Amino acid sequence: MKCAMYYNNRDIRLEEIPVPKIGADELLVQMHACGICGSDVLEWYRIKKAPIVLGHEMTGEIVKVGENIKKYKVGDRVFVSHHVPCNTCHYCLNGHYTVCDTLRKTNFDPGGFAEFIRVPGINLDRGVFILPEEISYEEGTFIEPLACVLRGQKTAHIQPGQTVFIIGGGIAGLLHLKLSRALGASSVVVTDINKKRLLFAEQFGAKAAFLADDNIPEHLKEANNGRLADRVIVAAGVIEAIRMACKTVDRGGTVLIFAPTEPGVDISLPLYDIWNDGITITTSYAGSPLDISQAIELIRSKNIIVQDMITHRFPLERAGEGFSLVERAQDSIKVIIEP
């Protein structure tokens, strides 16, 4: 079968590898669509495992079923979660599914940027979801990123009537925008260094969208009735964004650090001001099976529209072009690879 093999961000090769063989408790899924995630082009994160077939925002059709499988059948349209929790460890039992050791070790084989994917038994048990008829294969590639965004907003306790400021207008920031509005935020404001992303933010319902500069707090106040934001979401993995979040969150507010920096990066924070103003700083990584189920319903019900976020589609043999677009972060929002 064909796959897009990752060597580095500028070296994605179309290669032939064997179709995975499945066991009695496993599935074989034919990939129909797989989104390129921003994390796929974090070279510091991916290069140490290269060569590797990446891709985790995958939807497809079951083409082979292990002899012990009764729940699924050939022809079922599915979304498959690459990471799944154990549901029994200390972290899972306390609701912290995304820091579970099992979740961080599990994956499907080889990766979503391949014609066929083997789904291991543990992933099948708690990571395979039937795609509702109302969700296309392309729309299904948003399930995983939306689940991550949903978990982040739960962690930040985003509520109706709050004001939300999003630093970073890429795909994650724009999904945060759409979800914040769906959850009843009174206004959502976005900043980015890319004018095209700001145009998308305005199209998707931002009250204001402006270029990042030295006067961001003042721009925010102008757009937010003289106030800073109740919730600030850091959707750009740079130190400057985290520092700016602390300058743009209102008293009693919360900063959600959603995008990571590279490992080993330290930052100084105004701890007295954070304490004195009652600021909460929290983080979020990945999504749980519950978040995935809820993301599916948000897309199925059209409470979150995702089709208008797709800017580019490429076949497997042109996956390198897709990676280049996502890495440049200039001319694309959502890039999807199709077989």
N, C-alpha and C positions, 0 to 999 in steps of 0.2 A: 504494500500500500504506500501511498505518497504521504509525506509529512513535511512540515516546515521546521527544519532543525536549527535551533538557535546556537550560534557560536559567540556572537556579541551583537550589539545593537546594529552594527553595519554589516553583519555577515549572517544572513538567514538563508539557508540552502534548502532547496527542494530535494529531498532524498527518498529513497525506497527502503522501507523496513518491513519486516514480516507483520502480517495481521496477527494481533495477539490471540492466543488460545485461551479459552475460558474454562473455568472449573464448574462443578455442579451447582455452586451457589453464586454464580457470577453472570453478568450480562455482557453482550457485545453490542455497542451502539454505533451507528453510522452518523458521523457529524454532519449536520446541516448548516450550522452557523456557530461561530465562536468570536466573541469580541476580544479586541486587544485592550488589556487593562493598563493603566498607567504604571502599575507595579511591574508589568512585563518588560518595561524599558528602564527600570532602575538597575543599571548595569552593575553597580556595586553589590546588588542583592542577587542578581542572576548569574553573573559571570563565573562564580565559583562552582556552579553546578554544570556548566557547559562542557560538551555539547548536550543539549536537552531539548525535548519538545515541550514548549510551554502551552499556555491556553487553559483557562479555567472557567470562562464565561460561556459554557458550551450547551447547546441544545442539539437534539438529534432523534433518530428513530431506532428502536430496538430491532436488531436483525438476527440475533441469536440469544437463546435463553438456556441457562443451565438446567439440568434435569431435575434439580430440587426446587426450582423456582415456580411458584403458583400465582404470585401476586401480579406478575407482569407477563406480557405476551409479545410475540413478534408483531411489529407494526405500531406499537405504542409510541406516541410522541412524548419525549421526556426532557426535562432539565436534570442534569446530574451535578450534584455538589462535590467538589474535589476534596474539601476538608470536612470531616465529620467528627463530633465529639464522642467520648466513651459513654457519657451519661451517668457514670457511677463514681467518678473520682471526687475528691474534695472540692475541686473547682466547679465541676458540673453541678454537684449537689447544692452549691451556693450560688448558682445562676451565672457563673463565669465560664460559660462554655468555650469561649474563644481563646482562653488561655490553657485549655486542656492539652496535656501532652499528646494524647491520641489525635486530636484535631490537627496539631501541628506536624504530625508524622504521616497522616493519611493522604492519599491522592489516587487519581485514576491513572490508567496506563494506556498510552504513554503521556498524552496531553491533548488538549482540545484542538491543536493545530495539526491534526492528523485525520485521515479518512475514517478510521475506526478506533474506538476506545473500549478497552476492557474495564468493566466496573467491578471492583473487588466486592466481596461479600459484605464487609462492614459498611462500605459506601451504599450498597444496595439496600441494606437494612434501614438506614436513616438519612440517605442522601439522594434518593431518586424520587422525582416528583413528576407526575403526569402533567403535561402541558394542557391546560384547558383549550378548547376549540377557539376561544376568543383571542388567544395569544399565538402569534406567528412565531416561527423559529427565530427570526431576527429580533422580535420583541423579547423573546425569552432570554436573549443574551444579556438583558438588563437585570435579570432576577438577582444574580449574585451581587453586583455593585449596589443595587437598590437595597438589598438586605443589609449590606454593610452600613449604608447611610442610615437606614432605619434604626439599626442598633445604636449608632452614634447619637441619633436624636433622642432615643429613649434615655441613653446615658446622661445626656445634657438636659433632660426633662423639658424639652420644648413643648410649650402649651399654647392654646389659642390666645390671641391677644398680645403675645409677646412680639418684640421687634428683634429681627435676626440680621446679623451682619456676616457676610461670607467673604473670606479672604482667599481668593483663587477661584477663577471661573472656568476651570476645566470640567471634564465630565462629572467628577465627584462633586464639585461645587455647584454645578447646575442641577444635579440630582438633589442635592441638599436644598436648593432653591425651590424646586418643584414640590418636594416633600414638605418643607416648611409651610408653603402656601396651602397645601392639602390639609395640613394639620391645624390650620387656622391662624398662622402668624399674621399680626396686623400689618406688618410691612417687612419686606426683605430687601436688603441692599447688598450689592456685590461690588467688589473691586478686583482688578486684575491689571496686568501689564500689557495685555493684548486687546486691542480695540474690537476685533472680530468676536471675541468671547463676550465682551460687554454687550454687543449687539444681540447675541443669543440670549444673554441674561434678561435684557429688556423684552425680547420677544417672548420669553417664558414667564414674564410677570413680575420681574424685579421692580420695586418702586423707584429705584435709582441704580445706576451702574456707572462707575467712574474709574479712570485710570489711577493706579497707585502712584502716589508722590509723597512729598514731605508733609502734606496738609490733610492726610486722610481723616484724622479725628474731626476736623472742621467740616470737611465734605460730608461726613456721616451725620453730623449735627444738622447741617443744612437740609439733608434729605429726611431727617428723622425728628422733625419738630423740636429741634434744639437739644435733643438727648443723644447720649451714646446708646449702645444696643444692649438689650437684655441677654441676648445670647450671641456669642461670636464663634464662628466655625472656621478653624484654620484648615483650609483645603489646599494649601501649598506647602511643600516640605522644605521650607527655608527658615533660617533663624529670624530673618527680618519679619516674617509673617507672624511668628509667635510673639515677638516683641510688640508688634503693632496690635495684636489681639489684646494685650494687657492695657494698651492705651485707648482702646475703643469699646471696652466692655463697661457698662454702667454699674453703679453701686448695687450690690446684691445679685449681680449677674454671673454668668457661667461662660468660661472659655472651653470649647471642645477642640482638642488637638487631634484632628482626624488624619492628616497626612504626616508621615514620619520624615525625620531627617536621616542622614547617614548615621551608622553606629559611631559612638565615641564623641558625638557632638555635645558639648555642654553649653549652657546659657545662663546668664545671670538674670534674675527677675527682681522687680521691686517688691520684696516680700512685705515690707511695712505697709505699702499702699494696698497690696492684695489683702492683707489681714484687716487693715483699717476700713476698707470698702466692702468687706464681706464677699470677696470674689472667690468663686470655685473654679479650679482648673482640673479638667478631666480628659481622659483619652478614650479612644475606641479603636478596636481592631477586629476586622472580619464580621461575620454574622452567624447566628445559630440556626438550627433547623426551623425553629419557630419564626425567626425573622424572615427566612426564605419563604415559608408558607404565607406569611403576611405580605411579603413583596409580590408574590404571585397574585394574590387577591387584589392588591392595589393596581397592578397592571391589567388584570382581567376586567376589573370593574371600570377601567379608564379613569379612575381617580388620579392616576399618574399616567400621562401620555409620554411614551418614549420614542415612538416612530420618528418624530420630528427632530430627534437628536442624532440620528444616523447621517453622517456626512460622506462616508466613503465605504465602498465594498470592494474586496479584492479576492481573487481565487488563491488557492494555496501557493501556486507558483509565483505569485506576486506579493507574498506575505512580507517580504523585505521592504516593499514600498509602504505598506501599512505601518510597519514598525518605525520607519523613518518619519512618517507623518506624526505619529504619536510622540516620538522622542522630541521632535522640533516644537511641538505644542503651539503651533502657529495657525495652521489652516484646517484643523480637524476638530470635531467634537467626539463622535463615536466612530471608530473604524472596525468593520466586521470582516472576518475571513470566512469565505464559503468554499466548499469543495469544487 
